Amino acid sequence: MPASRRQFLSDLWALTKPYWKSEERLKSGLLLAVIVGMSLGIVYLNVLFNEWNNLFYNSLQEKNVSEFYRLFGRFTILAVMFIIVAVYQIYLRQMLQIRWRRWLTERYAQTWLSDHNYYRLRFEKDGTDNPDQRISEDIGGFVEQTLALTLGLLESVVTLVSFSIILWNLSGDIHILDIQVPGSMLWAAVLYAGFGSFFTHLIGRPLIRLNFMQQRYEADFRYQLVRVRENAEPIALYGGETQEARGLASRFTHVVGNWWAIMRQQKRLTWFSAGYSQAAVIFPFLVAAPRYFSGAIQLGGLMQTASAFGHVQSSLSWFIDAYTRLAQWRATVDRLTGFAAALADLETRKGEGFSRIAAPAEAGLSLTEARVSLPDGRTLLADAALTVAPGERVMVAGPAGCGKSTLFRAIGGLWPFAAGTLAMPTSPRRLFLPQRPYLPIASLAAAVAYPDAPEIYGNERIAQALIDCGLPHLAALLGEERHWTQELSAGEQQRLAFARAILLAPDWLFCDEATSALDEASQIELYALLTARLPQAAIVSIAHRPSLAVFHHRIVRFVPTHDNLSASGPDAGFRLEAAPVAEADPLPA
């Protein structure tokens, strides 16, 4: 077996095994057993239909009216049974499908959301594009295709065995080089299907890669559309419609180009498969006709032989009929295994970043021998040290691009390109206020209380927090669910973030230019409120405005490590210097 095929089977087993060894295995196993039983029942009914063909057409040939009506009644019974089994087989298969999909989706979503993997995946180069599409579409496609193809293959194998016996018994002998060969119709079906399978694979093999790329291009295009929707206001203010249209057109060009390639390959495959299917209708009659005209078999025997040949040929041609779905399935499995491998790799490297030590609550935060880099290896911060005592307020300052926000990401456990030791209490609550707050599409009360449930605090406390932070006009909208990021201005969003901080009352608060969208008087008002309401909280703020220094005990600056390096240059390295606010130089305006 080629190495690529072994790897595919190994990947497929790795995707399939966890569910069938999970807590769902008993119920789903019983459900699968019933579905398999129904599939076998359908094969048995097809065997009965095949026998019915012989008797029915013989009654026509013999003009036996009573036998004709008796067989008509038998057909009705068989047809009703077939319909019932077919309907419930599909219904139960869909039931199993949604159970399996739900379990896989929950498992992948949980892994994706744990340990900040959804953030860290952006630094992975392979197998990680569009994780949303892999969870929402690929999992569903994998489950549906796996069940359909597996049960279809099982049904084809059982059909092949059952009708091969019938066809063998119905076939006459053929003579090849004076050798009598029994089972002529069976050998004809095997040769016919073998020929078709070989050329189908030869023609359709490129579809596997093309389907893989089509899913990727479609997801990229959809992502770009979502970006336009999410950033509608700034795009409109910039007048960037032409640029966005150019970007959308560029991505859609890949969709169209790959689709044309699929069309061309599908056309070649359809030319062959359509001709193959049409020839399969008449081929058994051509092979069996000599025996019918010689009187060896009656009309019923001819029709039964043709029907049995069709079932055998169809079973042997399962690969041909399912080739396009197999190509899509292979692409789906490849995308899911790539995603799973990326998540597994992150799991093995989840200790990247600062080495973390749990410190007692009274010890505060202590960062030693810290080094923070960019993904390309360039150093932002070298041999840095930082201490923050419980309840202390520290302001972090430095030129744009020096790595202040990146230091916060590393402290928060998001940035893997960092080294050093971070000792920090684990039990007290930490909260980060980024420059652009995250507001979920939910009720306003849920947006303010995020990530907690609003019921913990009650609408009265949430409304008061909004009023205190200068948003009294929003206090009456707590129950309304909207897209608040698009509803509120940047300044209102930052005020809401301060209301969230006051409501959640963290022990450690990290503010990353959390008032940059506000005027100076408003930010002074909010920081005064913050320090009054959270007097025991340690606050670490990244800020540029000198007026905020008064609300902090110390200022920590990013200072270039070498005099000949530009502080804003791409290769600049920095160190940290701390001084009390009273002794610190004024901050640049």
C-alpha positions as CSV (number, residue, x, y, z in Angstrom):
1,M,0.0,0.0,0.0
2,P,1.5,3.4,-0.9
3,A,2.6,5.6,2.0
4,S,0.1,8.4,1.1
5,R,-2.8,5.9,1.3
6,R,-1.6,4.5,4.6
7,Q,-1.3,8.0,6.0
8,F,-4.8,8.8,4.8
9,L,-6.3,5.6,6.4
10,S,-4.3,6.5,9.6
11,D,-5.7,10.0,9.6
12,L,-9.2,8.7,8.9
13,W,-9.0,6.3,11.8
14,A,-7.7,9.1,14.1
15,L,-10.8,11.2,13.2
16,T,-13.3,8.3,13.5
17,K,-12.1,6.4,16.5
18,P,-12.7,8.9,19.3
19,Y,-16.4,9.1,18.9
20,W,-16.9,5.3,18.8
21,K,-14.9,5.0,22.0
22,S,-16.7,7.9,23.7
23,E,-19.6,7.9,26.1
24,E,-21.9,7.9,23.0
25,R,-20.6,4.5,21.8
26,L,-23.5,2.3,23.2
27,K,-26.4,4.4,21.9
28,S,-24.8,5.2,18.6
29,G,-23.5,1.7,18.2
30,L,-27.1,0.3,18.7
31,L,-28.4,2.9,16.2
32,L,-25.7,2.0,13.7
33,A,-26.5,-1.7,14.1
34,V,-30.2,-1.0,13.3
35,I,-29.2,1.0,10.2
36,V,-26.9,-1.7,9.0
37,G,-29.7,-4.2,9.5
38,M,-32.0,-2.1,7.4
39,S,-29.3,-1.9,4.7
40,L,-29.1,-5.7,4.7
41,G,-32.9,-5.8,4.6
42,I,-33.0,-3.6,1.5
43,V,-30.5,-6.0,-0.2
44,Y,-32.8,-9.0,0.7
45,L,-35.8,-7.2,-0.7
46,N,-33.9,-6.6,-3.9
47,V,-33.2,-10.3,-4.1
48,L,-36.9,-11.0,-3.7
49,F,-37.6,-8.4,-6.5
50,N,-35.1,-10.2,-8.7
51,E,-36.9,-13.5,-8.2
52,W,-40.2,-11.7,-8.8
53,N,-38.9,-10.5,-12.2
54,N,-38.5,-14.1,-13.4
55,L,-42.0,-15.2,-12.4
56,F,-43.7,-12.0,-13.6
57,Y,-42.2,-11.9,-17.1
58,N,-42.8,-15.6,-17.5
59,S,-46.5,-15.1,-16.6
60,L,-46.6,-12.4,-19.4
61,Q,-44.9,-14.7,-21.9
62,E,-47.3,-17.5,-21.0
63,K,-50.4,-15.1,-20.8
64,N,-51.3,-16.5,-17.4
65,V,-53.8,-13.9,-16.1
66,S,-54.3,-15.4,-12.6
67,E,-50.5,-15.7,-12.0
68,F,-50.1,-12.1,-13.3
69,Y,-52.5,-10.6,-10.7
70,R,-51.1,-12.8,-7.9
71,L,-47.6,-11.5,-8.7
72,F,-48.9,-8.0,-8.9
73,G,-50.2,-8.3,-5.3
74,R,-46.9,-9.7,-4.2
75,F,-45.1,-6.8,-5.8
76,T,-47.3,-4.4,-3.8
77,I,-46.4,-6.0,-0.5
78,L,-42.7,-6.0,-1.4
79,A,-42.9,-2.3,-2.5
80,V,-44.6,-1.2,0.7
81,M,-42.0,-3.0,2.8
82,F,-39.2,-1.5,0.7
83,I,-40.6,2.1,1.1
84,I,-40.9,1.7,4.9
85,V,-37.3,0.3,5.3
86,A,-35.9,3.0,3.0
87,V,-37.6,5.8,4.8
88,Y,-36.5,4.8,8.3
89,Q,-33.0,3.9,7.2
90,I,-32.5,7.5,6.0
91,Y,-34.2,8.9,9.1
92,L,-32.1,6.9,11.5
93,R,-28.9,7.6,9.6
94,Q,-29.7,11.4,9.9
95,M,-30.2,10.9,13.6
96,L,-26.8,9.2,13.9
97,Q,-25.3,11.9,11.7
98,I,-26.4,14.8,13.9
99,R,-25.4,13.0,17.1
100,W,-21.9,12.3,15.7
101,R,-21.6,15.9,14.3
102,R,-22.7,17.4,17.6
103,W,-20.0,15.4,19.6
104,L,-17.3,16.2,17.1
105,T,-18.2,19.9,16.9
106,E,-18.2,20.3,20.7
107,R,-14.9,18.5,20.9
108,Y,-13.2,20.6,18.2
109,A,-14.7,23.8,19.5
110,Q,-13.6,23.2,23.0
111,T,-10.0,22.3,21.9
112,W,-10.0,25.4,19.6
113,L,-11.1,27.7,22.4
114,S,-8.9,26.2,25.2
115,D,-5.5,27.6,26.1
116,H,-6.0,30.5,23.7
117,N,-5.5,28.1,20.7
118,Y,-7.9,30.2,18.6
119,Y,-5.4,33.1,19.0
120,R,-2.2,31.1,18.7
121,L,-3.3,29.4,15.5
122,R,-2.7,32.6,13.6
123,F,1.1,31.9,14.0
124,E,0.8,28.5,12.5
125,K,1.9,28.3,8.8
126,D,0.2,25.1,7.7
127,G,-3.2,23.4,8.1
128,T,-4.9,26.3,9.9
129,D,-6.7,28.5,7.4
130,N,-10.3,29.3,8.2
131,P,-10.8,27.3,11.4
132,D,-14.4,28.5,11.5
133,Q,-15.2,26.8,8.2
134,R,-13.5,23.6,9.4
135,I,-15.7,23.4,12.5
136,S,-19.0,24.6,10.9
137,E,-18.8,22.9,7.5
138,D,-16.0,20.3,7.3
139,I,-17.2,18.4,10.4
140,G,-20.7,18.1,9.1
141,G,-19.4,17.1,5.6
142,F,-17.1,14.5,7.1
143,V,-19.8,12.8,9.2
144,E,-22.4,12.8,6.3
145,Q,-19.9,11.6,3.7
146,T,-18.4,8.9,6.0
147,L,-21.8,7.4,6.9
148,A,-23.1,7.6,3.3
149,L,-19.9,6.1,1.8
150,T,-19.4,3.4,4.4
151,L,-23.0,2.2,4.4
152,G,-23.1,2.5,0.6
153,L,-20.0,0.3,0.4
154,L,-21.4,-2.2,2.8
155,E,-24.6,-2.4,0.9
156,S,-22.7,-2.8,-2.4
157,V,-20.5,-5.6,-0.9
158,V,-23.6,-7.6,0.4
159,T,-25.4,-7.0,-2.9
160,L,-22.4,-8.2,-4.8
161,V,-22.2,-11.4,-2.9
162,S,-26.0,-12.1,-3.0
163,F,-26.4,-11.4,-6.7
164,S,-23.1,-13.0,-7.8
165,I,-24.6,-16.3,-6.6
166,I,-27.8,-15.7,-8.5
167,L,-25.9,-14.6,-11.6
168,W,-23.6,-17.6,-11.4
169,N,-26.6,-19.9,-11.3
170,L,-28.3,-18.1,-14.2
171,S,-25.2,-17.9,-16.4
172,G,-24.4,-20.4,-19.1
173,D,-21.0,-21.8,-19.9
174,I,-18.6,-20.2,-22.5
175,H,-15.9,-21.9,-24.4
176,I,-12.5,-20.2,-24.6
177,L,-9.8,-22.2,-26.5
178,D,-11.8,-25.3,-26.1
179,I,-12.0,-24.7,-22.3
180,Q,-15.5,-24.7,-20.8
181,V,-15.7,-21.6,-18.4
182,P,-18.8,-21.5,-16.2
183,G,-20.5,-18.2,-15.0
184,S,-20.2,-16.3,-18.2
185,M,-22.4,-13.4,-17.1
186,L,-20.6,-13.0,-13.8
187,W,-17.2,-12.8,-15.5
188,A,-18.6,-10.3,-18.0
189,A,-19.9,-8.1,-15.1
190,V,-16.5,-8.3,-13.4
191,L,-14.6,-7.3,-16.5
192,Y,-17.0,-4.6,-17.4
193,A,-16.9,-3.0,-13.9
194,G,-13.1,-3.4,-13.6
195,F,-12.6,-1.6,-16.9
196,G,-14.9,1.3,-15.8
197,S,-13.2,1.6,-12.3
198,F,-9.7,1.8,-13.7
199,F,-10.5,4.6,-16.2
200,T,-12.7,6.5,-13.7
201,H,-9.8,6.7,-11.3
202,L,-7.4,7.7,-14.1
203,I,-9.7,10.5,-15.3
204,G,-11.0,11.7,-11.9
205,R,-7.9,11.6,-9.7
206,P,-7.2,15.4,-10.0
207,L,-10.6,16.1,-8.5
208,I,-9.2,15.3,-5.0
209,R,-6.8,18.2,-5.0
210,L,-9.2,20.5,-6.8
211,N,-12.0,20.0,-4.3
212,F,-9.6,20.6,-1.4
213,M,-8.6,24.0,-3.0
214,Q,-12.2,24.9,-3.8
215,Q,-13.1,24.6,-0.1
216,R,-10.2,26.8,0.8
217,Y,-10.9,29.5,-1.8
218,E,-14.6,29.6,-0.9
219,A,-13.8,30.0,2.8
220,D,-11.2,32.8,2.0
221,F,-13.8,34.7,-0.1
222,R,-16.5,34.3,2.6
223,Y,-14.0,35.6,5.2
224,Q,-13.3,38.7,3.2
225,L,-17.1,39.4,2.9
226,V,-17.4,39.1,6.6
227,R,-14.5,41.5,7.1
228,V,-16.3,44.1,4.9
229,R,-19.5,43.7,6.9
230,E,-17.8,43.9,10.3
231,N,-15.8,47.1,9.2
232,A,-18.5,48.8,7.2
233,E,-18.2,52.2,8.9
234,P,-14.5,52.8,8.5
235,I,-14.6,51.5,4.9
236,A,-17.4,53.9,4.1
237,L,-15.6,56.8,5.8
238,Y,-12.4,56.1,3.9
239,G,-14.4,55.6,0.7
240,G,-12.6,52.3,0.3
241,E,-15.3,50.6,-1.7
242,T,-13.1,50.4,-4.8
243,Q,-10.2,48.8,-2.9
244,E,-12.5,46.3,-1.2
245,A,-14.2,45.4,-4.5
246,R,-10.7,44.8,-5.9
247,G,-9.8,42.6,-3.0
248,L,-13.1,40.6,-3.2
249,A,-12.7,40.3,-7.0
250,S,-9.1,39.0,-6.5
251,R,-10.3,36.3,-4.0
252,F,-13.3,35.4,-6.1
253,T,-11.0,35.0,-9.1
254,H,-9.4,32.0,-7.3
255,V,-12.9,30.6,-6.7
256,V,-13.9,30.9,-10.3
257,G,-10.5,29.7,-11.7
258,N,-10.5,26.5,-9.5
259,W,-14.2,25.9,-10.3
260,W,-13.4,26.0,-14.0
261,A,-10.7,23.4,-13.4
262,I,-13.3,21.2,-11.5
263,M,-15.8,21.7,-14.4
264,R,-13.3,20.6,-17.0
265,Q,-12.3,17.6,-15.0
266,Q,-15.9,16.7,-14.1
267,K,-16.8,17.0,-17.8
268,R,-14.2,14.4,-18.7
269,L,-15.3,12.1,-16.0
270,T,-19.0,12.6,-16.9
271,W,-18.3,11.8,-20.6
272,F,-16.9,8.4,-19.5
273,S,-19.3,7.6,-16.6
274,A,-22.5,8.6,-18.6
275,G,-21.4,6.4,-21.5
276,Y,-20.5,3.6,-19.1
277,S,-23.9,3.8,-17.4
278,Q,-25.8,3.8,-20.7
279,A,-23.9,0.9,-22.1
280,A,-24.5,-1.0,-18.8
281,V,-28.3,-0.9,-19.6
282,I,-28.0,-2.9,-22.9
283,F,-24.8,-4.9,-22.2
284,P,-26.4,-7.7,-20.2
285,F,-29.0,-8.3,-22.9
286,L,-26.4,-8.5,-25.6
287,V,-24.5,-11.1,-23.5
288,A,-27.6,-13.1,-22.5
289,A,-29.5,-12.8,-25.8
290,P,-27.9,-15.9,-27.5
291,R,-29.2,-18.2,-24.7
292,Y,-32.7,-16.6,-24.9
293,F,-33.0,-17.0,-28.7
294,S,-31.7,-20.5,-28.5
295,G,-34.5,-21.3,-26.1
296,A,-32.2,-22.1,-23.1
297,I,-34.0,-19.5,-21.0
298,Q,-37.4,-17.9,-21.1
299,L,-38.2,-14.2,-21.0
300,G,-38.4,-14.2,-17.2
301,G,-35.0,-15.8,-17.1
302,L,-33.6,-13.2,-19.5
303,M,-35.1,-10.3,-17.4
304,Q,-33.9,-11.9,-14.1
305,T,-30.4,-12.3,-15.6
306,A,-30.3,-8.7,-16.8
307,S,-31.5,-7.5,-13.3
308,A,-28.9,-9.6,-11.5
309,F,-26.2,-8.4,-13.9
310,G,-27.3,-4.9,-13.2
311,H,-27.0,-5.4,-9.4
312,V,-23.6,-7.0,-9.7
313,Q,-22.3,-4.5,-12.1
314,S,-23.7,-1.6,-10.0
315,S,-22.0,-3.1,-6.9
316,L,-18.7,-3.5,-8.7
317,S,-19.1,0.1,-10.0
318,W,-19.7,1.6,-6.6
319,F,-16.2,3.2,-6.9
320,I,-17.2,4.8,-10.2
321,D,-20.5,6.2,-9.0
322,A,-19.1,7.5,-5.7
323,Y,-15.8,8.9,-7.2
324,T,-16.8,12.5,-7.0
325,R,-18.0,12.1,-3.4
326,L,-14.9,10.2,-2.6
327,A,-12.8,13.1,-3.9
328,Q,-14.8,15.6,-1.8
329,W,-14.6,13.3,1.2
330,R,-10.8,13.0,0.9
331,A,-10.4,16.8,0.7
332,T,-12.6,17.1,3.8
333,V,-10.6,14.5,5.8
334,D,-7.3,16.3,4.8
335,R,-8.6,19.6,6.0
336,L,-9.9,18.2,9.3
337,T,-6.7,16.2,10.0
338,G,-4.6,19.3,9.2
339,F,-6.7,21.3,11.7
340,A,-6.5,18.5,14.3
341,A,-2.7,18.2,13.8
342,A,-2.3,22.0,14.3
343,L,-4.3,21.9,17.5
344,A,-2.3,18.9,18.7
345,D,0.9,20.6,17.9
346,L,-0.2,23.6,20.0
347,E,-1.1,21.3,22.8
348,T,2.5,20.0,22.9
349,R,3.8,23.6,22.8
350,K,1.3,25.2,25.3
351,G,4.2,25.9,27.7
352,E,5.6,28.5,25.3
353,G,6.0,32.0,26.4
354,F,6.9,33.1,29.9
355,S,7.5,30.3,32.5
356,R,4.8,30.8,35.0
357,I,5.1,30.4,38.8
358,A,2.1,30.7,41.1
359,A,2.9,33.3,43.7
360,P,1.1,34.1,46.9
361,A,-1.5,36.9,46.7
362,E,0.7,39.2,48.8
363,A,3.7,38.8,46.5
364,G,2.3,40.6,43.5
365,L,3.6,40.3,40.0
366,S,7.3,39.6,39.3
367,L,8.8,39.3,35.8
368,T,12.5,38.5,35.5
369,E,14.9,38.0,32.6
370,A,12.1,38.6,30.2
371,R,12.7,38.5,26.4
372,V,9.9,39.3,23.9
373,S,10.3,38.8,20.2
374,L,8.4,39.0,17.0
375,P,7.4,35.8,15.0
376,D,10.3,36.5,12.6
377,G,12.8,36.4,15.5
378,R,13.5,40.1,15.9
379,T,13.8,41.2,19.5
380,L,11.4,43.7,21.0
381,L,12.3,43.5,24.7
382,A,15.5,42.0,26.1
383,D,16.6,41.1,29.6
384,A,13.7,43.0,31.2
385,A,12.4,43.0,34.8
386,L,9.1,44.2,36.1
387,T,7.5,44.1,39.5
388,V,4.0,45.2,40.5
389,A,2.8,45.0,44.1
390,P,-0.8,44.3,45.0
391,G,-2.8,47.5,44.8
392,E,0.0,49.3,43.0
393,R,-0.7,51.4,39.9
394,V,2.0,51.4,37.2
395,M,2.0,53.3,33.9
396,V,3.9,51.8,30.9
397,A,5.2,54.3,28.3
398,G,7.3,54.2,25.2
399,P,7.4,54.9,21.5
400,A,4.8,53.4,19.2
401,G,5.8,49.9,18.0
402,C,8.2,49.2,20.8
403,G,6.2,46.2,22.1
404,K,4.1,47.5,25.0
405,S,0.9,45.7,23.8
406,T,3.0,42.6,23.0
407,L,4.3,42.6,26.6
408,F,0.7,42.6,27.8
409,R,-0.1,39.7,25.4
410,A,2.8,37.7,26.8
411,I,1.7,38.4,30.4
412,G,-1.8,37.3,29.5
413,G,-0.4,34.0,28.1
414,L,-1.2,34.8,24.4
415,W,2.2,35.5,23.0
416,P,4.3,32.4,22.4
417,F,7.5,34.3,21.3
418,A,8.6,35.1,24.8
419,A,11.0,33.8,27.4
420,G,11.6,34.6,31.1
421,T,9.9,33.9,34.4
422,L,6.6,35.4,35.4
423,A,5.5,34.9,39.0
424,M,1.9,36.1,39.6
425,P,-1.0,35.2,41.9
426,T,-3.4,32.8,40.1
427,S,-6.5,33.1,42.3
428,P,-7.2,36.8,42.2
429,R,-9.2,37.9,39.1
430,R,-7.4,39.5,36.2
431,L,-9.0,41.7,33.5
432,F,-7.5,43.2,30.4
433,L,-9.0,46.3,28.7
434,P,-7.7,46.5,25.1
435,Q,-7.8,49.6,23.1
436,R,-10.7,48.2,21.1
437,P,-13.0,46.4,23.6
438,Y,-14.8,43.2,22.6
439,L,-18.6,43.4,22.7
440,P,-20.5,40.2,22.0
441,I,-23.6,40.2,19.8
442,A,-25.9,39.8,22.8
443,S,-28.1,41.9,25.2
444,L,-26.4,45.0,26.4
445,A,-26.4,43.6,30.0
446,A,-24.5,40.6,28.7
447,A,-22.1,42.8,26.8
448,V,-21.3,44.8,30.0
449,A,-20.9,41.8,32.2
450,Y,-18.9,39.8,29.7
451,P,-17.4,37.3,30.3
452,D,-19.7,36.7,33.3
453,A,-23.4,36.1,33.1
454,P,-25.4,39.3,33.7
455,E,-27.6,37.5,36.2
456,I,-24.6,37.5,38.6
457,Y,-24.9,41.3,39.0
458,G,-28.4,42.2,38.2
459,N,-29.7,44.9,35.9
460,E,-29.7,47.6,38.6
461,R,-25.9,47.3,39.2
462,I,-25.2,47.1,35.5
463,A,-27.3,50.2,34.8
464,Q,-25.6,52.1,37.6
465,A,-22.1,51.2,36.2
466,L,-23.2,52.6,32.8
467,I,-24.5,55.8,34.4
468,D,-21.3,56.2,36.4
469,C,-19.2,55.9,33.3
470,G,-21.1,58.5,31.3
471,L,-23.5,56.2,29.4
472,P,-26.9,57.1,31.1
473,H,-28.6,56.9,27.7
474,L,-27.8,53.1,27.5
475,A,-29.2,52.2,30.9
476,A,-32.7,51.6,29.5
477,L,-31.4,49.3,26.8
478,L,-30.0,46.4,28.9
479,G,-32.4,43.8,27.5
480,E,-31.9,44.7,23.9
481,E,-29.8,42.4,21.7
482,R,-27.8,44.2,19.1
483,H,-24.5,44.3,17.3
484,W,-23.1,46.8,19.8
485,T,-19.7,47.2,18.1
486,Q,-21.5,48.7,15.2
487,E,-24.0,50.6,17.3
488,L,-21.6,52.4,19.6
489,S,-18.9,54.9,18.9
490,A,-15.3,54.0,19.8
491,G,-15.5,56.4,22.8
492,E,-18.7,54.8,24.0
493,Q,-17.2,51.3,23.7
494,Q,-14.3,52.4,25.8
495,R,-16.6,53.9,28.4
496,L,-18.5,50.6,28.4
497,A,-15.3,48.7,29.0
498,F,-14.6,50.8,32.1
499,A,-18.2,50.0,33.3
500,R,-17.3,46.4,32.8
501,A,-14.1,46.8,34.9
502,I,-16.0,48.5,37.7
503,L,-18.7,45.9,37.7
504,L,-16.4,42.9,37.7
505,A,-14.0,44.5,40.2
506,P,-10.8,42.6,39.3
507,D,-7.8,42.4,41.6
508,W,-5.5,43.0,38.6
509,L,-6.4,45.3,35.8
510,F,-4.3,45.8,32.6
511,C,-5.4,48.8,30.4
512,D,-3.9,48.9,26.9
513,E,-4.6,52.5,25.8
514,A,-8.1,51.9,27.1
515,T,-9.0,55.7,26.8
516,S,-7.3,56.5,23.5
517,A,-10.7,57.3,21.8
518,L,-11.7,59.8,24.6
519,D,-10.8,63.4,25.1
520,E,-8.4,64.3,27.9
521,A,-11.1,65.5,30.3
522,S,-13.1,62.3,29.9
523,Q,-10.2,60.0,30.4
524,I,-9.2,61.8,33.6
525,E,-12.8,61.4,34.8
526,L,-12.8,57.7,34.0
527,Y,-9.4,57.0,35.7
528,A,-10.5,59.0,38.8
529,L,-13.7,56.9,38.9
530,L,-11.6,53.7,38.4
531,T,-9.2,54.4,41.2
532,A,-12.0,55.4,43.6
533,R,-14.1,52.3,42.9
534,L,-11.2,49.8,42.8
535,P,-8.8,51.2,45.5
536,Q,-7.3,47.7,46.2
537,A,-6.8,46.7,42.6
538,A,-3.3,46.7,40.9
539,I,-3.6,48.7,37.7
540,V,-1.0,48.5,34.9
541,S,-1.8,51.0,32.1
542,I,-0.3,51.6,28.7
543,A,-0.8,55.3,27.9
544,H,0.8,58.2,26.1
545,R,-1.0,61.2,27.7
546,P,0.9,62.9,30.5
547,S,-2.3,63.7,32.4
548,L,-2.8,60.0,33.3
549,A,0.5,59.8,35.2
550,V,-1.0,61.3,38.3
551,F,-3.2,58.2,38.7
552,H,-0.2,55.9,39.0
553,H,2.6,55.4,41.5
554,R,5.4,54.6,39.0
555,I,6.2,54.9,35.3
556,V,8.0,52.1,33.5
557,R,9.5,53.2,30.2
558,F,10.7,51.2,27.1
559,V,14.2,52.4,26.5
560,P,16.4,51.4,23.5
561,T,19.2,49.0,24.5
562,H,21.8,50.7,22.3
563,D,22.2,54.3,21.6
564,N,22.8,53.8,17.9
565,L,19.4,52.1,17.5
566,S,16.4,54.1,16.5
567,A,13.7,53.5,19.1
568,S,11.1,53.1,16.4
569,G,13.2,51.1,14.0
570,P,12.2,47.6,13.1
571,D,15.3,46.0,14.6
572,A,15.2,48.1,17.8
573,G,15.6,46.2,21.1
574,F,14.3,47.7,24.4
575,R,14.8,47.4,28.1
576,L,12.6,48.6,30.9
577,E,13.4,51.4,33.3
578,A,11.1,52.4,36.2
579,A,10.9,55.5,38.3
580,P,8.3,57.0,40.7
581,V,5.9,59.5,39.0
582,A,7.3,62.4,41.1
583,E,10.8,61.7,39.8
584,A,10.0,60.7,36.2
585,D,10.5,63.0,33.3
586,P,7.3,64.4,31.8
587,L,5.6,62.1,29.3
588,P,5.7,63.3,25.7
589,A,2.4,64.8,24.6
